[in-house]
């Protein structure tokens, strides 16, 4: 029997990090080989070997600067700042001196020494249970590959392999690979490795290139030239899709385009239910450059302003004036809508060199956030003074992260009062009635919300950490990620308890975690009595659409059913059932 052989469709599920649908031929990228050949050198050759290393460092420094400039021009300074971490690696004298010292001691060429030292640094970081430090390990490996390529006189630019429109298939893509993507040629990309928090994922979303990562073996499954269909929103990849699949996704792509146009029209409409219940939508931001996008997407004000960006990737701690200017800029941009500033939520392991940096077995449960600030009162008071000074713009509010007991709130408030007295003596104005809140992201804080309530004006539920700490589940760990369940009865009861305490004491409650940005969970949160939802600006139109198609009475009924349920799966079913009834279009995005 003759005729064209029909290839079998292969369906794969990964992590969707940038939404969108694309169908193109695949281009399998050949990874750069960075295997270093070891050869002995004489003592006389040491200076020339060190010179080779230093020349490669200079070349790498210049290349990263060039990439950073390109990204800045296309995506803006906030995305270009991703490469600050790469610059810190290539300019790190401790790292450089470690390599030079080993060359002199072992009398071998620079390549294997560099690889060994870099692997040691990266392995130490990657073993720490902290997503930020895991990304720093990736930065070290990325920069090391570039230095090795420069030592060999080779290029690392995998994107130069691409000559026509395609879907890129790769084992992994570094941030510099992603930065050099030509959108007219790269219509989407899929990788074996990767996570939702990686720089590559962030840049793919900013470039608006559909992407699915964490597919494990996509490079073993796909050959160059095969047809690949990618659904970046759902994290689905189809190799050699059937005609039926292609037709299904043609229609889905058309529907998505229409839905997005309709959502854009909601920008200036109130987030109000069908029966007149208003649920304010505010934005989560971490970079000042994001301020412009808040109102553009229909959110009003900032429910979570992460201040960590002021401290990360810096050679020294930011001073009071620098912080004050950042907070004033945020306040002015949103006035009269509120701006909730979260005080520093980092561990000592992430602060600039020179800051006291004790080794901890588990920084994730260690001296971080409010604990770090209280153990370093001068660091904390600098930030408190800056926030207080900015509060003359009376839309500023403030909250403490990772509170686990009443004493932490009382101690923080004591330092705040000290700062108020200092500013008063100096004749510097501030809002004496500034609203102070706490993040509720540790189960102990949720359970003693009634004891914390007399000391604050509001609660902000950080559901990502609340779920992880309550369930003892790291959702980034694929072995246990299935246990990360926002609809678990323990989570619903904790939220219900916090909201009831809040109402009893005349406070208000916001949810700023991922639950607030999950369309099918929004009715549940509203029904439980949450007063405000804070999401990334891009999610605001979808959440507003759900609210405007919901009856508050239906949300309350859903919450009561959920509180009487016996399983997370049943609650999930109830939530999806309601969203399919009122706003099925959001499930298509």
Secondary structure, DSSP 8 states (H G I E B T S, - for coil): --S------EEEE-EEEE--EEEEEEEE-----------B--GGGHHHHHHHHHHHHHHHHHHHHHHHHHHHHHH-HHHHGGGHHHHHHHT-HHHHHHHHHHHHHH-B-HHHHHHHHHHHHHHHHHTSS-HHHHHHHHHHHHHHHHHHHHHHT----GGGG--SSEEEEES---HHHHHT--TTTEEEEEESS--TTSHHHHHHHHHT-EEEE--SSHHHH--TT-EEEEETTTTEEEES--HHHHHHHHHHHHHHHHHHHHHHTTTTS--B-TTS-B-EEEEEESSGGGHHHHHHTT--SEEEEE-GGGTTT-SS---HHHHHHHHHHHHHHHTTS-EEEE----BGGGS-TTS-----S-GGGSSBTHHHHHHSHHHHHHHHHHHHHHTTSTTEEEEESS--SHHHHHHHHHHHHHHHHHHHHTT----TT--EEEEE-SHHHHHTHHHHHTT-SEEEE-HHHHHHHHHT--TT-TTTGGG--TT-HHHHHHHHHHHHHHHHTT-EEEE-SGGGG-HHHHHHHHHHT--EEEEEGGGHHHHHHHHHT--HHHHHHHHHHHHT-S-HHHHHHHHHHHHHHH-GGGGG-
